[in-house]
């Protein structure tokens, strides 16, 4: 429940994602004036950027409840039917990993989203009948790391489709300072900046690193968190100055050492490293792409010259042209 204390509860407390906040603010105000529920909203982007938090904020701003679930938990029609029937008027229903909805539950959502209607089949075989039950109006907030994996009928039923982007250093700094304040942790601006710098553009990582550093500071009785202490602590946790962790570095190292930097297919990288292909694609690659350490090409992934250099290798001549 400490996580809950760290989440901003209002849009005005939420740091970063400026464009997205503006869009949501207008949608909230308009819905309030018209006394309607918010349009269904699809949030996509890499993990840890605030999709769940924003969903809770929307409910708070609208003065309604928020029911949270994740697509793999909605295996049977009755799972989604139960959730939908339990909603109060105006509630937000948050479905995480919505690209993983089973087909049977996804089809129930179509009519629920569009007409606030629950179509259920009663009985089996020749005696089967369908009935349509009215639902309270609600707002579906879907979250996904892979917007391309959604079927178009589902995607088309969202009135708002918004991307979350990685956070800038100054935004992460504000988040680290805010969290340190809530945790009553003495920290210098430079100490907080060092954590922000190593957070891979991701608030969830920033808060996680801050807690690890807090452990370190407490156990070693170091008092205030300075830049040097943050750097020292994070080295121990194998987070390098750019925020790459052991797995990030291993992915790049395998590409460089075993495949001369690529191009190499995702499945091949997965097999060579023992990591799950989908996790590599959705969790690790987005940031490596963002900082220009990795390129995706039709023939596979390439570790760029910048990645070779960061890891202490000399890029081959053929790679220099990519710079
Ligand atoms: N904690 C985690 N993400 C945050 C954000 N975007 N703004 C404020 N606090 C946060």
Boltz pocket constraint, residues with backbone or C-beta under 6 A from the ligand:
constraints:
  - pocket:
      binder: B
      contacts: [[A, 6], [A, 7], [A, 8], [A, 13], [A, 14], [A, 15], [A, 16], [A, 49], [A, 50], [A, 53], [A, 175], [A, 178], [A, 203], [A, 204]]
      max_distance: 6.0
